[in-house]
């Protein structure tokens, strides 16, 4: 039975194992350190900028969180390799899908809502001057899943088991036996999330825990999501240890054999498993990075073509507010959505373009609405308050909303006194029809759902704080995702396009933390390439 709590922690954990970070930059590429970005100007040889030409070491295409963090990592950890770099963004602001809005006493998110405070993300925040602006959620805040008309807490530790009523006793036994390896063997082909979880942990774990989790994180269909691609760490446990529990034990043993590197003393220490944001919302991070990068960030620059030089390097053509501009660069990293990268790469490599065109981004709407505190059902209150991270809704429970985040309970100063702010996500791979609904219809759908389990049915209507529809929201890590990605990368390599890199959430992962970690990985690859380039 204790396995049920462990399984829940594996999927729902909000704090991955800490990665050691250090304080100062060293020349060694084997141990990189955190530091503060400098702001040298982009090289403009011979005044060519006036004639529409720039020359740099690296161009980061895309000013979302992946692109900005890649540039920040290059400017801090690898300044020697990429002395001159440029970040170009087609829109008139940085941040990508990170969209924080403040108005009428409310502060809300219209894209991602929070992040897991892993050391790489904390390092990026500290390097951006935001250490004192970090805010952390209550590590004891419960998470809920709707089942049979009731919001039921998700177990996070073994002591939750006596009051854990989301699963039956039989379901817990099935999960426990499966976790230790008493279950059918792997089939020998790439499994979906649904197939993997049903085989290893049983129907109840899938239907009551993992299916709503997939809807909440990926807005995806677990029958199509790849276990290996979407939840690779859990997939590897079975591969390495013969079972989920066996793999967990083996991973702990191997980790204990290696000396733990010292942790950067500048980084804060979150208490327990929690989530984090910033005092004025997630947009503080991209805004701070952009400010530090200074004139290396160019807004309203739309990339129209990429041309490989006969020697080494590339020419990028942009439509800019000042007219057509060309940039000569030794390296390029595309952190834009895969469907945009596909169109840009088509003239260079049909195979790479075809592979990138296969990734699917379903629509998702973020609906922020507010109720008076007295509108919350009494049975949903803890010590007279709405407490918790939020709730997830399995598709089988007759509600359209994917999940609801208790924004005003999670972080401070998100709503006026006496009001509750709820961020609701609706749509996804199993409900693409939201794109044809009006904002009022989306609000009505969310309000109707909430009155089934959280809001008193006779409560006054909500205040509509904000509605944002993302027609192409989250890349789906479907079966074959990793193969398609590998085909794209291999095709570029075979075509001789060294120095052209792919990055972003379809490469690293959809969570904000994974985007930051992927940015550090991209920066390391770019630095290695530029270092070799210098000696060729």
ROVONU-773856 format. One record per residue (C-alpha): chain; x, y, z. Coordinates in Angstrom, 1 decimal. Layout:
N
<'A',<X,Y,Z>>,
...
//
This chain:
536
<'A',<0.0,0.0,0.0>>,
<'A',<2.9,2.4,0.7>>,
<'A',<3.7,2.1,-3.0>>,
<'A',<0.6,4.1,-3.8>>,
<'A',<2.0,7.2,-2.2>>,
<'A',<5.4,6.6,-3.8>>,
<'A',<3.8,6.3,-7.2>>,
<'A',<1.8,9.5,-6.7>>,
<'A',<5.0,11.3,-5.7>>,
<'A',<6.8,10.0,-8.8>>,
<'A',<4.3,11.6,-11.1>>,
<'A',<3.0,14.5,-9.0>>,
<'A',<6.3,15.5,-7.4>>,
<'A',<7.0,19.2,-7.6>>,
<'A',<10.6,19.2,-6.7>>,
<'A',<13.1,17.0,-8.6>>,
<'A',<16.4,16.0,-7.0>>,
<'A',<18.6,19.0,-6.6>>,
<'A',<21.4,19.6,-9.0>>,
<'A',<24.6,21.1,-7.6>>,
<'A',<25.4,24.5,-8.8>>,
<'A',<28.5,26.7,-8.0>>,
<'A',<29.2,30.4,-7.8>>,
<'A',<32.0,31.4,-10.1>>,
<'A',<32.8,30.8,-13.7>>,
<'A',<35.8,28.6,-14.5>>,
<'A',<37.4,27.9,-17.8>>,
<'A',<36.8,24.1,-17.3>>,
<'A',<33.8,23.0,-19.4>>,
<'A',<33.3,20.0,-17.0>>,
<'A',<32.1,22.1,-14.1>>,
<'A',<30.2,25.2,-15.0>>,
<'A',<29.1,27.9,-12.5>>,
<'A',<26.5,30.5,-12.0>>,
<'A',<27.4,34.2,-12.4>>,
<'A',<25.9,37.5,-13.4>>,
<'A',<25.5,38.4,-17.1>>,
<'A',<27.6,41.2,-18.6>>,
<'A',<26.2,43.3,-21.4>>,
<'A',<28.7,43.9,-24.2>>,
<'A',<27.3,45.4,-27.4>>,
<'A',<26.7,43.2,-30.4>>,
<'A',<29.6,43.5,-32.8>>,
<'A',<28.9,45.8,-35.7>>,
<'A',<32.0,45.5,-37.9>>,
<'A',<32.7,48.6,-40.0>>,
<'A',<29.4,50.2,-39.2>>,
<'A',<27.6,47.6,-41.3>>,
<'A',<24.5,47.9,-39.1>>,
<'A',<23.6,51.1,-40.9>>,
<'A',<23.7,49.1,-44.1>>,
<'A',<21.5,46.3,-42.7>>,
<'A',<24.1,43.8,-41.7>>,
<'A',<25.2,42.5,-38.3>>,
<'A',<27.8,39.9,-37.4>>,
<'A',<27.7,37.8,-34.3>>,
<'A',<28.8,34.5,-32.8>>,
<'A',<25.4,33.1,-32.1>>,
<'A',<21.8,34.0,-32.9>>,
<'A',<19.0,32.7,-30.6>>,
<'A',<15.8,32.7,-32.6>>,
<'A',<12.9,33.2,-30.2>>,
<'A',<12.5,35.4,-27.2>>,
<'A',<10.5,33.0,-25.0>>,
<'A',<11.8,31.4,-21.9>>,
<'A',<13.9,28.8,-23.7>>,
<'A',<15.6,31.4,-25.9>>,
<'A',<16.2,34.0,-23.2>>,
<'A',<17.6,31.4,-20.8>>,
<'A',<19.9,30.0,-23.5>>,
<'A',<21.2,33.5,-24.2>>,
<'A',<21.6,34.1,-20.5>>,
<'A',<23.5,30.9,-20.0>>,
<'A',<25.8,31.8,-23.0>>,
<'A',<26.4,35.3,-21.5>>,
<'A',<27.2,34.0,-18.0>>,
<'A',<28.7,30.5,-18.3>>,
<'A',<30.2,30.6,-21.8>>,
<'A',<31.0,34.3,-22.4>>,
<'A',<34.4,33.4,-23.9>>,
<'A',<32.9,31.2,-26.6>>,
<'A',<29.9,33.4,-27.6>>,
<'A',<31.2,37.0,-27.0>>,
<'A',<28.7,38.5,-29.3>>,
<'A',<25.2,37.1,-29.4>>,
<'A',<21.8,38.2,-30.5>>,
<'A',<18.2,37.2,-29.5>>,
<'A',<15.5,37.9,-32.0>>,
<'A',<11.8,37.8,-31.3>>,
<'A',<9.0,38.2,-33.9>>,
<'A',<6.6,39.7,-31.4>>,
<'A',<6.8,43.0,-29.7>>,
<'A',<7.5,41.5,-26.2>>,
<'A',<9.6,38.7,-24.7>>,
<'A',<8.4,35.8,-22.7>>,
<'A',<6.6,33.6,-25.2>>,
<'A',<3.6,32.0,-23.6>>,
<'A',<4.5,33.4,-20.2>>,
<'A',<1.9,36.2,-19.9>>,
<'A',<1.3,37.9,-16.5>>,
<'A',<-1.4,40.6,-16.2>>,
<'A',<-2.1,42.9,-13.3>>,
<'A',<-5.3,45.0,-13.1>>,
<'A',<-8.0,46.0,-10.6>>,
<'A',<-6.2,44.4,-7.7>>,
<'A',<-5.7,41.0,-9.5>>,
<'A',<-2.5,39.5,-10.7>>,
<'A',<-2.9,36.5,-12.9>>,
<'A',<-1.2,34.3,-15.4>>,
<'A',<-2.6,33.5,-18.9>>,
<'A',<0.0,30.9,-19.7>>,
<'A',<2.0,28.7,-17.3>>,
<'A',<1.3,29.4,-13.7>>,
<'A',<4.3,28.3,-11.7>>,
<'A',<7.5,26.2,-11.8>>,
<'A',<9.3,23.5,-9.8>>,
<'A',<12.1,25.3,-7.9>>,
<'A',<14.9,23.0,-9.1>>,
<'A',<18.5,24.4,-8.7>>,
<'A',<18.8,25.2,-12.4>>,
<'A',<15.7,27.4,-12.3>>,
<'A',<16.8,29.0,-9.1>>,
<'A',<20.2,29.7,-10.5>>,
<'A',<18.6,31.4,-13.5>>,
<'A',<16.5,33.5,-11.2>>,
<'A',<19.4,34.5,-9.0>>,
<'A',<21.6,35.3,-12.0>>,
<'A',<18.7,37.5,-13.2>>,
<'A',<18.6,39.5,-10.0>>,
<'A',<15.3,38.0,-8.8>>,
<'A',<16.4,36.1,-5.6>>,
<'A',<14.4,38.5,-3.4>>,
<'A',<11.4,38.3,-5.7>>,
<'A',<10.9,34.5,-5.4>>,
<'A',<7.7,33.3,-3.8>>,
<'A',<7.1,29.7,-2.8>>,
<'A',<3.8,27.8,-2.3>>,
<'A',<3.0,26.0,0.9>>,
<'A',<4.7,22.6,0.7>>,
<'A',<1.8,21.1,2.6>>,
<'A',<-0.8,22.5,0.2>>,
<'A',<-3.0,19.6,-0.9>>,
<'A',<-3.9,18.7,-4.5>>,
<'A',<-7.3,17.3,-5.3>>,
<'A',<-8.8,15.1,-8.0>>,
<'A',<-12.5,15.1,-8.7>>,
<'A',<-14.0,11.6,-8.4>>,
<'A',<-17.7,10.7,-8.0>>,
<'A',<-18.7,14.3,-7.4>>,
<'A',<-16.2,14.9,-4.6>>,
<'A',<-12.8,16.6,-4.5>>,
<'A',<-10.4,14.0,-3.0>>,
<'A',<-6.8,14.7,-1.9>>,
<'A',<-3.9,13.2,-3.7>>,
<'A',<-1.5,11.3,-1.5>>,
<'A',<2.0,12.8,-1.2>>,
<'A',<3.5,10.6,1.5>>,
<'A',<2.8,7.2,3.2>>,
<'A',<1.1,8.9,6.2>>,
<'A',<-1.6,10.0,3.8>>,
<'A',<-2.7,6.4,3.1>>,
<'A',<-5.2,6.0,6.0>>,
<'A',<-7.3,9.0,4.7>>,
<'A',<-6.6,8.4,1.0>>,
<'A',<-10.0,7.7,-0.4>>,
<'A',<-9.3,8.4,-4.1>>,
<'A',<-8.6,4.7,-4.6>>,
<'A',<-10.1,1.5,-3.3>>,
<'A',<-8.2,-1.0,-1.2>>,
<'A',<-8.0,-3.3,-4.2>>,
<'A',<-6.7,-0.6,-6.4>>,
<'A',<-4.0,0.2,-3.9>>,
<'A',<-3.0,-3.5,-3.7>>,
<'A',<-2.9,-3.8,-7.5>>,
<'A',<-0.6,-0.7,-7.7>>,
<'A',<1.7,-2.0,-5.0>>,
<'A',<2.1,-5.4,-6.6>>,
<'A',<2.7,-3.8,-10.0>>,
<'A',<5.2,-1.4,-8.6>>,
<'A',<7.4,-4.2,-7.2>>,
<'A',<7.2,-6.1,-10.5>>,
<'A',<4.2,-8.4,-10.2>>,
<'A',<2.6,-7.4,-13.5>>,
<'A',<2.8,-8.2,-17.2>>,
<'A',<6.3,-7.6,-18.8>>,
<'A',<7.0,-4.8,-21.1>>,
<'A',<5.6,-5.4,-24.6>>,
<'A',<8.7,-4.6,-26.6>>,
<'A',<7.4,-1.6,-28.4>>,
<'A',<6.8,2.1,-27.4>>,
<'A',<4.0,2.2,-25.0>>,
<'A',<1.5,5.0,-24.5>>,
<'A',<1.2,6.5,-21.0>>,
<'A',<-2.1,4.7,-20.7>>,
<'A',<-0.7,1.3,-21.6>>,
<'A',<2.3,1.7,-19.4>>,
<'A',<0.3,2.8,-16.3>>,
<'A',<-2.5,0.3,-16.7>>,
<'A',<0.1,-2.5,-17.1>>,
<'A',<2.3,-1.5,-14.2>>,
<'A',<-0.1,0.1,-11.7>>,
<'A',<-3.6,-0.9,-12.7>>,
<'A',<-6.7,0.8,-13.9>>,
<'A',<-7.5,2.8,-10.8>>,
<'A',<-4.1,4.6,-10.8>>,
<'A',<-4.5,5.5,-14.4>>,
<'A',<-8.1,6.6,-14.3>>,
<'A',<-8.0,8.5,-11.0>>,
<'A',<-4.4,9.8,-10.9>>,
<'A',<-2.5,9.7,-14.2>>,
<'A',<-5.2,10.5,-16.7>>,
<'A',<-6.1,13.8,-15.0>>,
<'A',<-2.5,14.6,-14.5>>,
<'A',<-1.8,14.2,-18.2>>,
<'A',<-4.8,16.5,-18.9>>,
<'A',<-3.5,19.0,-16.5>>,
<'A',<0.2,19.1,-17.6>>,
<'A',<0.1,18.3,-21.3>>,
<'A',<-3.6,19.0,-22.0>>,
<'A',<-3.1,15.7,-23.8>>,
<'A',<-4.6,12.3,-24.5>>,
<'A',<-2.7,9.6,-22.5>>,
<'A',<-3.7,7.0,-25.1>>,
<'A',<-1.5,8.9,-27.5>>,
<'A',<1.2,10.3,-25.3>>,
<'A',<4.5,8.4,-25.2>>,
<'A',<5.5,7.2,-21.8>>,
<'A',<9.2,7.2,-22.8>>,
<'A',<9.0,10.8,-24.1>>,
<'A',<6.5,12.4,-21.7>>,
<'A',<7.6,10.7,-18.4>>,
<'A',<11.0,9.4,-19.3>>,
<'A',<12.3,9.3,-15.7>>,
<'A',<9.5,6.9,-14.6>>,
<'A',<9.9,4.9,-17.8>>,
<'A',<13.6,4.5,-17.1>>,
<'A',<12.9,3.1,-13.6>>,
<'A',<11.3,0.0,-15.1>>,
<'A',<14.0,-0.3,-17.8>>,
<'A',<16.9,-0.1,-15.3>>,
<'A',<15.5,-1.9,-12.3>>,
<'A',<13.0,-4.4,-13.7>>,
<'A',<10.1,-2.6,-11.9>>,
<'A',<9.2,0.9,-10.8>>,
<'A',<10.3,0.2,-7.2>>,
<'A',<13.3,-1.8,-8.3>>,
<'A',<14.4,1.1,-10.5>>,
<'A',<13.9,3.6,-7.7>>,
<'A',<16.0,1.6,-5.3>>,
<'A',<18.8,1.2,-7.9>>,
<'A',<18.7,4.9,-8.7>>,
<'A',<19.1,5.8,-5.1>>,
<'A',<22.0,3.4,-4.7>>,
<'A',<23.8,4.7,-7.7>>,
<'A',<23.2,8.3,-6.6>>,
<'A',<24.7,7.5,-3.1>>,
<'A',<27.8,6.1,-4.7>>,
<'A',<28.6,9.5,-6.3>>,
<'A',<29.8,12.4,-4.1>>,
<'A',<27.3,15.2,-4.1>>,
<'A',<28.7,18.4,-5.5>>,
<'A',<28.5,21.4,-3.3>>,
<'A',<25.3,23.5,-3.7>>,
<'A',<25.6,27.1,-4.8>>,
<'A',<25.3,29.0,-1.4>>,
<'A',<23.4,31.8,-3.2>>,
<'A',<20.4,29.7,-4.0>>,
<'A',<17.5,29.7,-1.6>>,
<'A',<16.3,26.4,0.0>>,
<'A',<12.7,25.7,-0.6>>,
<'A',<10.9,23.9,2.2>>,
<'A',<9.6,20.5,1.1>>,
<'A',<8.0,19.8,-2.2>>,
<'A',<6.4,22.9,-3.6>>,
<'A',<6.1,25.2,-6.5>>,
<'A',<7.3,28.8,-7.0>>,
<'A',<6.8,32.0,-8.9>>,
<'A',<7.8,35.6,-8.5>>,
<'A',<6.3,38.5,-6.5>>,
<'A',<4.8,40.1,-9.6>>,
<'A',<4.3,36.9,-11.6>>,
<'A',<6.3,34.7,-13.9>>,
<'A',<6.9,37.5,-16.5>>,
<'A',<9.4,38.9,-14.1>>,
<'A',<11.9,36.3,-15.2>>,
<'A',<11.9,36.9,-19.0>>,
<'A',<11.7,40.7,-18.4>>,
<'A',<14.7,40.6,-16.1>>,
<'A',<16.8,38.5,-18.5>>,
<'A',<15.9,40.7,-21.4>>,
<'A',<16.9,43.8,-19.3>>,
<'A',<20.3,42.3,-18.5>>,
<'A',<20.9,41.2,-22.1>>,
<'A',<20.2,44.8,-23.2>>,
<'A',<20.6,45.6,-26.9>>,
<'A',<21.3,41.9,-27.6>>,
<'A',<17.5,41.4,-27.6>>,
<'A',<15.7,42.6,-30.8>>,
<'A',<11.9,42.7,-30.8>>,
<'A',<9.6,42.7,-33.8>>,
<'A',<12.3,40.9,-35.8>>,
<'A',<10.7,38.2,-38.0>>,
<'A',<13.1,35.7,-39.4>>,
<'A',<12.2,35.0,-43.1>>,
<'A',<15.1,32.8,-44.3>>,
<'A',<18.2,30.9,-43.3>>,
<'A',<21.1,30.5,-45.8>>,
<'A',<24.2,28.4,-45.2>>,
<'A',<27.4,30.0,-46.2>>,
<'A',<29.8,28.1,-48.5>>,
<'A',<32.4,28.5,-45.7>>,
<'A',<31.2,28.1,-42.1>>,
<'A',<28.3,30.0,-40.7>>,
<'A',<24.9,31.3,-41.8>>,
<'A',<23.1,34.4,-43.1>>,
<'A',<19.7,35.1,-41.5>>,
<'A',<17.3,37.5,-43.2>>,
<'A',<14.9,39.5,-41.0>>,
<'A',<11.9,41.8,-41.5>>,
<'A',<12.4,44.4,-38.9>>,
<'A',<10.9,47.8,-38.0>>,
<'A',<13.9,49.4,-39.7>>,
<'A',<13.5,47.3,-42.9>>,
<'A',<15.2,44.2,-44.1>>,
<'A',<18.2,43.2,-42.1>>,
<'A',<20.7,40.4,-42.6>>,
<'A',<22.7,38.8,-39.8>>,
<'A',<25.9,36.7,-40.3>>,
<'A',<26.4,34.2,-37.5>>,
<'A',<28.6,31.3,-36.7>>,
<'A',<25.8,29.4,-35.0>>,
<'A',<22.0,29.5,-34.7>>,
<'A',<19.6,27.9,-32.2>>,
<'A',<15.9,27.8,-33.1>>,
<'A',<13.8,28.0,-29.9>>,
<'A',<10.6,28.7,-31.8>>,
<'A',<7.7,26.3,-32.1>>,
<'A',<8.4,23.2,-34.2>>,
<'A',<5.8,24.2,-36.9>>,
<'A',<7.6,27.5,-37.4>>,
<'A',<11.0,25.9,-37.4>>,
<'A',<9.7,23.4,-40.0>>,
<'A',<8.8,26.2,-42.4>>,
<'A',<12.1,27.9,-42.0>>,
<'A',<14.1,24.7,-42.5>>,
<'A',<12.2,23.5,-45.5>>,
<'A',<14.6,25.1,-48.1>>,
<'A',<17.6,23.5,-46.2>>,
<'A',<16.3,20.0,-45.4>>,
<'A',<13.0,18.5,-46.4>>,
<'A',<13.6,15.6,-44.0>>,
<'A',<14.1,17.8,-41.0>>,
<'A',<11.2,20.0,-42.0>>,
<'A',<8.9,16.9,-42.4>>,
<'A',<9.9,15.5,-39.0>>,
<'A',<9.3,18.8,-37.2>>,
<'A',<5.9,19.2,-38.9>>,
<'A',<4.6,16.0,-37.2>>,
<'A',<4.4,17.5,-33.7>>,
<'A',<0.9,18.5,-32.6>>,
<'A',<0.0,21.5,-30.5>>,
<'A',<-3.7,21.4,-29.3>>,
<'A',<-5.6,24.5,-28.2>>,
<'A',<-6.0,25.5,-24.6>>,
<'A',<-7.8,28.4,-23.0>>,
<'A',<-6.8,29.9,-19.6>>,
<'A',<-9.9,31.3,-17.9>>,
<'A',<-9.3,33.4,-14.7>>,
<'A',<-12.4,34.2,-12.7>>,
<'A',<-13.0,35.4,-9.2>>,
<'A',<-15.7,34.6,-6.6>>,
<'A',<-16.3,36.0,-3.1>>,
<'A',<-14.8,33.8,-0.4>>,
<'A',<-18.3,32.9,0.8>>,
<'A',<-19.1,31.3,-2.5>>,
<'A',<-16.8,28.4,-1.7>>,
<'A',<-18.6,25.3,-0.4>>,
<'A',<-18.0,24.7,3.3>>,
<'A',<-16.8,21.1,2.7>>,
<'A',<-14.0,22.5,0.5>>,
<'A',<-12.6,24.8,3.2>>,
<'A',<-9.7,24.0,5.5>>,
<'A',<-9.7,26.0,8.7>>,
<'A',<-12.3,28.3,7.1>>,
<'A',<-10.1,29.0,4.0>>,
<'A',<-9.7,27.6,0.5>>,
<'A',<-6.3,26.0,0.8>>,
<'A',<-4.3,23.9,-1.7>>,
<'A',<-2.6,24.0,-5.0>>,
<'A',<-5.7,23.2,-7.0>>,
<'A',<-7.8,20.3,-8.6>>,
<'A',<-7.7,18.1,-11.6>>,
<'A',<-10.7,16.6,-13.4>>,
<'A',<-10.6,13.2,-15.1>>,
<'A',<-12.4,13.1,-18.4>>,
<'A',<-14.7,10.5,-17.1>>,
<'A',<-16.3,12.8,-14.5>>,
<'A',<-18.5,14.7,-16.8>>,
<'A',<-16.8,18.1,-16.6>>,
<'A',<-15.2,20.0,-19.4>>,
<'A',<-12.6,22.0,-17.5>>,
<'A',<-9.2,20.2,-17.3>>,
<'A',<-8.2,21.6,-13.9>>,
<'A',<-8.4,24.6,-11.6>>,
<'A',<-5.5,26.3,-9.8>>,
<'A',<-6.3,28.2,-6.6>>,
<'A',<-4.2,31.2,-7.6>>,
<'A',<-5.0,33.4,-4.6>>,
<'A',<-4.3,30.5,-2.2>>,
<'A',<-1.1,29.5,-3.8>>,
<'A',<0.8,32.8,-3.9>>,
<'A',<0.3,36.1,-2.0>>,
<'A',<-1.3,39.3,-3.4>>,
<'A',<-3.1,37.6,-6.3>>,
<'A',<-6.6,39.0,-5.5>>,
<'A',<-8.3,41.8,-3.5>>,
<'A',<-9.3,41.0,0.1>>,
<'A',<-12.4,38.9,0.3>>,
<'A',<-12.0,37.4,-3.2>>,
<'A',<-10.8,34.1,-4.5>>,
<'A',<-9.0,33.9,-7.8>>,
<'A',<-9.2,30.7,-9.8>>,
<'A',<-7.2,29.9,-12.9>>,
<'A',<-9.0,27.3,-15.1>>,
<'A',<-7.6,25.5,-18.1>>,
<'A',<-10.0,24.1,-20.7>>,
<'A',<-9.5,22.5,-24.1>>,
<'A',<-6.6,20.3,-25.0>>,
<'A',<-6.2,17.3,-27.3>>,
<'A',<-9.5,15.8,-26.3>>,
<'A',<-11.5,19.0,-26.6>>,
<'A',<-10.3,21.0,-29.6>>,
<'A',<-13.7,22.6,-30.1>>,
<'A',<-12.9,25.4,-27.7>>,
<'A',<-11.4,27.5,-30.5>>,
<'A',<-14.9,28.0,-31.9>>,
<'A',<-16.4,29.2,-28.5>>,
<'A',<-16.7,32.8,-27.5>>,
<'A',<-15.1,34.1,-24.3>>,
<'A',<-18.5,34.2,-22.6>>,
<'A',<-19.2,30.5,-23.5>>,
<'A',<-15.8,29.5,-22.1>>,
<'A',<-16.6,31.3,-18.8>>,
<'A',<-20.0,29.7,-18.7>>,
<'A',<-18.6,26.3,-19.2>>,
<'A',<-16.0,26.8,-16.4>>,
<'A',<-18.5,28.3,-14.0>>,
<'A',<-20.9,25.5,-14.7>>,
<'A',<-18.2,22.9,-13.9>>,
<'A',<-17.1,24.6,-10.7>>,
<'A',<-20.6,24.7,-9.3>>,
<'A',<-20.6,20.9,-9.4>>,
<'A',<-17.9,20.5,-6.8>>,
<'A',<-16.3,23.7,-5.5>>,
<'A',<-18.7,26.7,-5.8>>,
<'A',<-22.1,26.9,-4.1>>,
<'A',<-24.7,26.4,-6.8>>,
<'A',<-26.7,29.5,-5.8>>,
<'A',<-23.6,31.8,-5.5>>,
<'A',<-23.5,35.0,-7.6>>,
<'A',<-21.8,34.8,-10.9>>,
<'A',<-18.0,35.3,-11.1>>,
<'A',<-16.0,38.3,-12.0>>,
<'A',<-14.3,37.6,-15.3>>,
<'A',<-10.7,38.6,-14.7>>,
<'A',<-9.1,37.3,-18.0>>,
<'A',<-9.6,34.8,-20.8>>,
<'A',<-6.8,33.8,-23.1>>,
<'A',<-7.2,31.2,-25.9>>,
<'A',<-4.0,29.6,-27.2>>,
<'A',<-4.8,28.0,-30.6>>,
<'A',<-1.5,26.0,-30.5>>,
<'A',<-0.6,25.7,-26.9>>,
<'A',<1.5,22.7,-25.8>>,
<'A',<3.5,20.3,-27.9>>,
<'A',<2.3,16.7,-27.5>>,
<'A',<5.0,14.2,-26.7>>,
<'A',<3.1,11.5,-28.6>>,
<'A',<4.3,8.0,-29.5>>,
<'A',<7.1,8.5,-32.0>>,
<'A',<8.0,12.0,-30.7>>,
<'A',<11.6,11.1,-29.8>>,
<'A',<12.1,9.3,-33.1>>,
<'A',<10.8,12.4,-35.1>>,
<'A',<13.1,14.6,-33.1>>,
<'A',<16.1,12.4,-33.8>>,
<'A',<15.3,12.3,-37.5>>,
<'A',<15.2,16.2,-37.6>>,
<'A',<18.6,16.5,-35.8>>,
<'A',<20.2,13.7,-37.8>>,
<'A',<18.9,15.2,-41.1>>,
<'A',<20.5,18.6,-40.3>>,
<'A',<23.8,16.9,-39.3>>,
<'A',<23.8,14.8,-42.5>>,
<'A',<23.1,17.9,-44.6>>,
<'A',<26.2,19.6,-43.2>>,
<'A',<24.3,22.1,-41.1>>,
<'A',<26.7,22.1,-38.2>>,
<'A',<26.1,25.0,-35.8>>,
<'A',<22.3,24.9,-36.4>>,
<'A',<20.6,23.7,-33.2>>,
<'A',<17.1,22.9,-32.2>>,
<'A',<15.7,24.0,-28.8>>,
<'A',<12.5,24.8,-27.0>>,
<'A',<9.8,23.0,-25.2>>,
<'A',<9.2,20.3,-27.8>>,
<'A',<12.9,19.3,-27.3>>,
<'A',<13.4,19.7,-23.6>>,
<'A',<9.9,19.3,-22.1>>,
<'A',<6.8,21.4,-21.6>>,
<'A',<7.3,22.4,-18.0>>,
<'A',<9.0,25.8,-17.4>>,
<'A',<11.8,24.1,-15.4>>,
<'A',<12.6,21.7,-18.2>>,
<'A',<12.8,24.6,-20.6>>,
<'A',<15.4,26.2,-18.3>>,
<'A',<17.4,23.0,-18.0>>,
<'A',<17.2,22.5,-21.7>>,
<'A',<18.5,26.0,-22.2>>,
<'A',<21.6,25.2,-20.2>>,
<'A',<22.1,22.1,-22.3>>,
<'A',<21.7,24.1,-25.5>>,
<'A',<24.2,26.7,-24.3>>,
<'A',<26.7,23.9,-23.5>>,
<'A',<26.4,22.4,-27.0>>,
<'A',<26.7,25.8,-28.6>>,
<'A',<29.8,26.7,-26.6>>,
<'A',<31.4,23.4,-27.5>>,
<'A',<30.7,24.0,-31.2>>,
<'A',<32.0,27.6,-31.1>>,
<'A',<35.2,26.5,-29.2>>,
<'A',<35.9,23.9,-31.9>>,
<'A',<34.9,26.4,-34.6>>,
<'A',<37.6,28.8,-33.4>>,
<'A',<40.3,26.2,-34.0>>,
<'A',<39.1,25.2,-37.5>>,
//
